[in-house]
Amino acid sequence: MTLMTRTGPAGRWLVLLSVCLAAMTMPLSFTGPAVALSRIAADLGGSPLALNWVTNAFMLTFGAGLMAAGALADNHGRKRIFLAGLAAYLLAALGCMLAPDIIWFDMFRALQGIGGAAAFAGGASALAQEFDEQSRLRAFSFLGTSSGIGLAFGPVASGLLIDTFGWRAIFLLVAALGIAAAALGLRTVTESRDPDATGLDWAGAGTFTIALAALTYGVLQAPQSGWAAPFVLALLGVAAVGFAAFVIVERRVRRPMLDLTLFRFPRFVGVWPRPPPMPSSSCSCSCRSASSASRG
């Protein structure tokens, strides 16, 4: 059961627009700094390892935080987590623009990933409550399309901005879209939560976050060290053990963070595997949202 009050038909599409605007910024935040890496290095300096974390820090925290952020949204309010995540995301983007060196820049990128995970998970969970059945499928199709647009046009837009205004302009674009999403969400998204939630499933959240962080880090490290490198194999092994532990935990707890029975439905399984470069985003968030909707 979910405590909620749906908006009217027109309001639902404004909610969708708010969440889609937020979702569009996520791939922009990944591709933009990657395009601008040489300019960032020229301004902020840093070793090759530190420069690798310009993209890796965002991807690692974004991917690892999604499932836990969705659980927090169910417990503390989906609108609240959506807006709080956007606020952290935008503040981190500002921090990236003002960072004095590459270490600070990488730390703000990690914070941006955490904020992005909260915004994406909270927004997707809110969508799952606003729409029913076929309209819900259509809404999530728009959400996926928005992410795809950001991923497809992000490098082109970033390149134009870098050549015209410098690399910091990338974060201005992200901030502009994020502010628009927050302003619209503040007015249109209805607060909802799961009244039967008894708190965060810490065991489930912990095992899943560790597993996904290890998997993401391993996949990011493999091109540099090689897939057969001991460190990469160790990370992948930790990920495998973590996912196995997550399944065991979720089967035993009274209110699992992810309802594993959803995997009996072919339509749900169809959205589980997603291609890179953001393997965990749509995957985890779709699973979390579907699990929340199943309780509604």
Phi, psi and omega in degrees: 000144182231130177280117188197160171224113183286148174280174178289174182304317180291321181297326180299321182287333173289323173300314179300318179298318179299312182292322180294321177299318178296317181296326181295332181284338185296308176293332175298322180291338177275310187284325184301303179298330177295319178294323185270010190302319182293323178291320178297317179298321180295325182274319188254348182071201178114153178285164176304324179295316179296323179291328176299327182283356172301318177264322185295322182298318179294312183296320183294310183287325178296310182293318185287336186267353189296310184295317178296322178296322177296321178294320177296323179296319178296325184277319190248358178115125184290318177297317181300313181292322178301310183288322177296320177297317178297320179298313178297320180298315182288320177297322178293323176298319176297319178298321177298320180296326186259002185301132181280338179207177188290330180295312176298320179300314180296323179293319177293328177294321176296317177296322178297323177295319178296314178297319178297321178297316179295317180295316183292316181291316179296319179293317180293322177295322177295320178299320182297335179271336183279331188243151180243143167046243186296322179294330176293318177299319179294320180297316180289335173294318176296321179298314177296322178296321179299316177297320179296321178297315178299322180288322183286317185261353180303310180298321180293311179298319180296317179299317178296317180295318181297314182293329185269315188239350184102167188292334180294339180294337177302316183286337173293319177296314177301316181295319181298314178294320180294320178295319177298318179296317181293317180296318179290319180294324180299327183269333191246329183286129178270134180294139177209153178204171177267109183292343180270359180295135182251017183116170182291136173286086188297320180295315178294315180297318182294312181294320180292317181296317178296316181296314183289324176296317179295318179296314180297315180297319179297316179294323179289327183278335186302316179299333180274318186261341185098145183293338180267002180296139182305320181296317179295316179297323178295318179297316180294325177294318176299320179298316181297316179295319180297317179293321177297317178296322179299315179298317180298315180297314184292335177284341187256333184284155183290318179236090183291152177293327177231124179284104185292342179292344178297336181288356174285344185262121183303324182295323178290317180298330181295336179265357183291305181282127178233147181283160174292169014268003179240070191294332187265343190293296182294325181300300184295319184290321177298318180295314182297317182293320178295322178295320178295317181296328181293339178269352184283000000 
